[in-house]
Amino acid sequence: MELNFSKTITKSGVPLWVLALPESKTVAAGVLIKAGTRDEVWPKEAGIAHALEHMFLQGTENFPTQRQLAEYIEEVGGRINAWTWKEMTFYYSQVPADYSKRSVHLLSEQLKKSLLPEEKIPTEMKNIVQEIWRSRDNPENLANQLSDGLVYGKHPLSKNTLGLEKSVLAFTRNDFITFKERYYNPANYVFVVAGNITREEALKLFDEYFPEEAKLKQNTRPTQELDIVNERKLVKKKEIEQVHMFLSATTGKASEEETKYIEFFKDMIAGGLSYPLFQEVRDKLGLCYESWADETKWSD
């Protein structure tokens, strides 16, 4: 099936990517913010990009509570969520195709009219601390975090997206407002829509709910070189039944042609059960239950 994937620009100057799937019964809409863990001032702001994502689900001017906000999407059978990563944050919802307007409407509410209620901050920050503890209890997640620390060293990409317990528990409403005002503006937005919707319909919705012009400058990050050493090893002992091992290496900038080849290589060795990594490590040798390869593209 040929995919109808297109890019256009809204009246506000924000790029809008549309994947039209006429046979689909749903529509998913999202806004990617070009700001993430890398943009935090550590240690004071450690984890604030992720924590702000949580607070954007705690109510808006027209949906004052977390429950009311979620019900607006869930009462029609949809779902709402968000995630934060090193260089971006993404807010999205998926709804039946007949309710596509609700999805974009709620994104507008979250990004422009969030209340960031003071009384909800202590409770929600405790929830994030639980999330930090959960990540440490997950050997694969912990090994991944330790691997990032070794590979990136003092580079901002080594930072844990969940932040530090001390900083998270100390966040105030003013801290969230400061970070929001620094990065949350149309100059740092990318709109994405996929499902049973046309490019024209999607453009009309985003023009209606995000009419503000992208007047401010985009978030640009200075390239920061890594202090590469020939060999780095770390063994962390933890009371579990298995050993979790990561072999990691840096590549190049996400925009470089050579970096794109790594993704093909990753798929060549670990694309499924018949591929070399699974066949050698599990099927022939029986060394582990799961093996996989991944690749992440960062700006520098």
Sequence and secondary structure as in RCSB ss.txt:
>XXXX:A:sequence
MELNFSKTITKSGVPLWVLALPESKTVAAGVLIKAGTRDEVWPKEAGIAHALEHMFLQGTENFPTQRQLAEYIEE
VGGRINAWTWKEMTFYYSQVPADYSKRSVHLLSEQLKKSLLPEEKIPTEMKNIVQEIWRSRDNPENLANQLSDGL
VYGKHPLSKNTLGLEKSVLAFTRNDFITFKERYYNPANYVFVVAGNITREEALKLFDEYFPEEAKLKQNTRPTQE
LDIVNERKLVKKKEIEQVHMFLSATTGKASEEETKYIEFFKDMIAGGLSYPLFQEVRDKLGLCYESWADETKWSD
>XXXX:A:secstr
   EEEEEE TTS EEEEEE TT SEEEEEEEES  GGGS TTTTTTHHHHHHHHTTS BSSS SHHHHHHHHHT
TT EEEEEE SS EEEEEEEEGGGHHHHHHHHHHHHHHB   GGGHHHHHHHHHHHHHHHHHSHHHHHHHHHHHH
HHTTSGGGS TT  HHHHHH  HHHHHHHHHHH SGGGEEEEEEES  HHHHHHHHHHH      S         
    S        S SS           TTSHHHHHHHHHHHHHHSSTTSHHHIIIIIIT   S           
